[in-house]
């Protein structure tokens, strides 16, 4: 008895298979089915029949057309279909693809340059985003390492701290069995000296215990990492700092003097730290050394929370359970009226997901990824648009190849090869650009990326996926469209794609300029907001003011130094502050207002009398003895915000003290010493009568205003000469207040620069595509232009004829881009307490700029076509 295959599978075959192939395929499958019944049984034969039917769902089988008359050629072609991946066939495809690229050099150049720009930007952004997403994954115990974060409520504010007392880590290790190891590390600055010619004030010189280096898993160039920080009097340096002090000599065993008095022995030299780590230092002093390094360090060691404490949990430990156990640890600093809760944050998540960092890091990365995707899509659209625009030029080629037996699958392979070749050339050029411009871009944009990422296999896997994906996206639509022409139609000179192709290209052009206008609007808003931040009246005039650090040990020579600087710069141009303004070093205290019992976080400054006039701080209530000569005692001055927050109304000089035992001597108008992301904080200023005695206990800064016409380099040399003349105990160290203020917006400035650069590249890609489309449009309308000129059309009329359609598309793009850009920038501006309003002129400016650039691009080719001799044009036609 003859068995039948599954009916539903046979019906499926009839449904998707081309009519001229179904009979032959059904017969072959049935014959194979009967043979398998004898070999493997009915059940297995039915399964294999279904598998064979499904495997036949291929492009050439799905093609529905009458069986061609050229049966011999078709039979040969059917046999050759199996050879699509044959090396000889691939060489043939590559040869034809190269020939097509060389034959159409202008369009090939436009395609490849557009793809190169898109891929270069995408690979650069991918490098940066990869770097940001892979923070602290290199440490040997990264998946089990957590940092302790303490969180407490103080009034209406949530205070997050990760600085813990030295005893806390020791107690955790003893009391919680789930903890395998504890590592503590801090950050700071110090004066280091190897000899008289190598004495510098170094940033990022911290303290760490012996377990910190094994936890970090850094490459050790000299010394033993296990014992490098185990004893007092030891310091570990990075390679860069070791070379700075000792050159190419062996650094281990040599001595560095810490803070002018305390010799430390170099016990190890580490390779430079990866830039994608939150733990950054130039040197680490053994934690056990701290009590021996002077009274200030001894006090910090005994009474302060200054150590970031990392726990390495045992495999399988319950993180939530360890967090509960942390609250039972009886060690560390206890703040009055605070009940802190402890949280564990995984080491790899600290850069972007820590509770203590702003979430705008994710926002910036998403913005950059969106920009990269937009530019890459625009480049792909360019390729697709130009390739389909030239479809009519290749229609006859397709028709002839089909007429002599060419299969659609072969044509798809051919067009994919051309796309693959163009994308590969663009990808190689983009990698070359990345190598050439990476150091410059890294420095100009202040991205702080080392090139170690370029050697990571997963990153290159992502790049290869990007390359292949771009090849597929840019080739799939042209390949399917061009290979779908019918021979009988195209050989008559018509494709049927002219009208619909124009519509598709109009959509593509609109998408390109919508993206360009949107990015340009965002760039304008970013620039305007940054200008607003830089020029807003802060209530304090920081322009042309530098802060000169004065060490506490200079107290005997401070008066002479101050007088010499006053004589050089003018008495009205010199003041004093105990801390660096516009930095994160401004002290803060937690107090309770006396009247309304409100909990306040108050910034504190100690300044001299000259500070207010020199820095342009305005008075609301002047102290009664202010104009009676030099101060006889310290005065306490508050800002308006503190008076308001404390519930004081009326004249504050006649009201009870807003803070306990700290009556009001004066009130100043609010001024900013932090970024404008937040509002003005309550502030207390202690105006000291004797800066030499009162302020220099902890050191401080002489604030010196330079006149606008001063040559800064000459002024710094003169200032250094005055400083060295007064027997300094610390190296010459200064900073400019306006530079420090601008540094508060480093992330925003970086984002603005990236946006400006990528917006320019987006416009470049869009204009390359527009240039190609205009050039092709002129080629196809050569006869029309010639006839119009013969009939009296002017050059301006022909230029307008060729330009108006593109200008309409730009108008549509402006309407589409405006609400999207407004929404995105409105969300971004919410991070600022002080911000601009998004005005109509920003949209108009972006639209006019893009329209002007597009019109210039179109005009370059349009004017050339309009000036061409019509006789020549008509003769060529």
GIHU-V596292 format. One record per helix or strand of 3 or more residues. SS is the DSSP state (helix for helix, strand for strand). FROM is the first residue (numbers start at 1). TO is the last residue. If there is no record, write none. Layout:
SS,FROM,TO ; SS,FROM,TO
This chain:
helix,7,16 ; helix,19,40 ; helix,42,55 ; helix,59,62 ; helix,71,83 ; helix,87,103 ; helix,105,133 ; helix,142,144 ; strand,145,154 ; strand,157,161 ; helix,166,175 ; strand,179,185 ; strand,189,195 ; strand,198,203 ; strand,205,208 ; helix,211,216 ; strand,220,223 ; strand,234,238 ; helix,239,246 ; strand,255,258 ; strand,262,270 ; strand,283,286 ; helix,287,292 ; helix,295,303 ; strand,307,313 ; helix,319,326 ; strand,341,346 ; helix,347,353 ; helix,360,389 ; helix,391,403 ; helix,408,444 ; helix,451,455 ; helix,457,483 ; helix,487,490 ; helix,498,535 ; strand,545,550 ; helix,552,569 ; helix,571,573 ; strand,574,577 ; strand,588,593 ; strand,599,607 ; helix,610,614 ; strand,619,621 ; strand,635,639 ; helix,640,645 ; helix,652,654 ; strand,666,668 ; strand,683,687 ; helix,691,694 ; strand,700,705 ; helix,712,725 ; strand,734,736 ; helix,737,743 ; helix,746,780 ; helix,782,790 ; helix,795,829 ; helix,840,866 ; helix,870,876
